[in-house]
Amino acid sequence: MRHEAWTAGRIVKAMPRKALLGGSVVAFLLAGALCIAVGTALGLANFRDVSYPDSATLLRLGEFIRLGHIYPAIDRPPYLVSLYGPLTYVFLAVPYRLAQAAGITPQVLVRLGIVGALCLCVFLTFMISRRLYSSRPMAWLCALFAVSALPLASWTTQIRGDFLALALSLLSLYWFLLTNGRPRSIGAAICAGMALLVKQTFLAVPIAIVGWLVYRRRYKDAFLWSTALALTVLGGYAIAWWREPLMLKHIAALRHPVFGYGQALKILGNAVSQPVVPLAVIGGFLALWKRTPERLLYLIYCMVAWLVASLTITQVGGAINYFFEPLVASAVLAGPGLCELQRKANRTPILVTAMLFVLLLRAFVPMLLGELAYLRTSYANVADYQVRKTKWESFVSTVSGRRLLSTYPDVTVLSTTPEIPDPFLNSVLELRGQWNSGPVVAEINAGVYDLIVIAKGEAEAHKNDGYRGIRNWDDGMWRALKRTYALACVSQDMEIWLPNRGSGKILPRLSGIGCMAVAREADSGSGYH
């Protein structure tokens, strides 16, 4: 009896500390998952682009379905280079076609397709964790880590290839683990190759698996797996080239990226500051200590994913989405890391446990503050949703069917002839001599555009340094805009510029939709003041 009472006392004393650490972490993770759920719902209901440049990708999808080409001429309107691999457009064309057949706005079903890819990533995270740890509760914990990173909240419905490629990469790794690396794992090589046909930066799984096979001195398996991977990638691009003669021009245009290291370090810092990372480090050391072959393979994959993301983020088009693969991969290690931390806490004095709690609190509080700020912003967006939607629909009905130019992709596609729907990408290409804005500058000088729409303050260089130091449009286009056009009115976050001569009849219609007129000099040919 005395021994049983002593044991019960130990359990009672341990439970509060266990709940203090594990329970508080899970609460923070649930708050992060809530933000992702809210962000997904808002993204699906968004009447404009969720983020830049969704409409450019939708435009390419529409052209692919209508004309059958992913890689059209880049020296003619819309002057758009196909940025992703061919399978991105093939996969996303499926919900686009279904939406057209059902009479639904294509962007809604395409966004749902992206959300579906994310759900598949979470499911595969669960399955990989269950395979590695043979524990359903542990697998659920790892899956929760996978959907708790706050940066995911505003990306779950963006029309990009990241989650499609990530799902294929995780499927490849899971298949390889499931077959214990036997010849049937060639299917895993095909999945990894398909991921590279979606987005070219998903190299972590091939590097990790081939490296692991070589480390285990399974040279024949490494050769067969590498061959299957290479045949998938080369075969996929060969088929695309056979159907798309201009594919090589698009690839060549992207071959010399522009690098920017200062902002890259900030993005890396944001990724590393996510709470999943320190717990994944603990889980990584645990995998090294136990040295289970499958867990070592996964640790190699996670480390390579971080390395690849850290290297590729240096090009100026990169954003936090480059770290989605390492963040999701880290979730599988973070679950055991948290459990190990709990076990250590239960065996240490209460003072040490309190210190651990304070350290965890310091790591998680910035995340919680960010989540609260995000939820506050989301509530504000919901509160004035109908007002903003009404204004946007009025704006669309006013400008649609006119010749226009814009730095907003979702405005650009309203033009009778969309031009430069991804101005950032074109600016990067022009810096490397892969594109020339001369024809567009000539059209601006000739005043052929009925209106030009830009962001507030975007025309002033000292107010806008662009994303990672790259402005939308080059200096020649901005000079032509100021020379031939004048700011006519401001609507929400947009400035609307009209030609100095002609097109004055549109101004009253713009004023009628809440566009605040800006005082300007009278012009004999303008028809307005």
C-alpha angles and dihedrals in degrees: 000000000000090000091049092049091049091050092049089050091053091051093048091050092047097048098068091050092047091049090045093059106027096034094049092049092049090049090054090048092051089052089053091049089051090055090051091050091050092046091050093050092048091047093052091050095044113123092199131044112304087219142338123327106002094127092054090058091045089051090054091048091052091050091048092054094042101040103020095236130117093179112044125166111300096202092068131060130323085032090206124154115209100240103186133059119277095257091062090065093039092053096042091047088069097068089037091058092044090052091051091049092049095043093243126138103268095224091063095059092038089055089049088053090055091049089050090054090052091050089052089052091054092047091051090048087055092048094047091049092049090049093050099042104024089223127117095199090051090049091052090050091052091048089052090053088052093059099039103076106112095215088067092065096082096036105056094094101032111123100242137118099245100100093040091055093042092053090052092047093051090046089052092051093045092049091050091050091046093054094042089234094297121148090276086071088081084092087062089055090053091052091049089050091050089053088058089050088057098045124359097217096068095101099129099092096048092047093046097046096044091044091049093049091050091047089053088049092241092140096160092053090046090053094047092046092048091048093052090048093049093047090051094050097040092041092051094050091043091056090047091049091049090054095034113044091180094056093100091056090057092048091046091052089058098043096095108052124189114241130216120178106179097064090038090063090051091052090047089050090052091052094047091049092064110113092236090069103067091044090048088054089056090048090049093054088048090054090050091050096050093038096203105172096230093047091048089053090052091048089053090050092051093049093047090049090056091046094050092047092048091052099043095046089071091079110090096240092063124107138169090292088078087071097051091096096052092042093052091042090052090057091072089058096039094065094061089039091060093045091050090050089053092050092050091048092053090056097047132077117274091251092060090047090052090051090051090050091051091050091050090047090053090052096045103039094074087052091051092048089050090050092050091049090049093050090048091052091046091053091051090051091051093047095058096029097114094047092051092045093051092050092047093050090050090050091049093050090050100049102030115111093027129109106256143158126209145167087222110085093208089055094044092059090058090069122103085238111024112217128187099354089174103043094168092059091047091051090053091048091049091053087059094044094249096119137028123214092194096109091051092048089052091053092049090050089050091051093232094146115087090212140353120215122200137160120274111281092001093124091061111081094202091056097045126045092169126226112324090347096307117116123209104256125006127268092266092061093048092050091049090050093053092043098050104023136048133205107262106172146345125231118185105301095348134092115206117207123194130193117271087235125039133353091082094135092076095062097077089050091051090049088052092062095052099272105150110227118232120218112251139164117280114254123199092225100038101075093214141067 
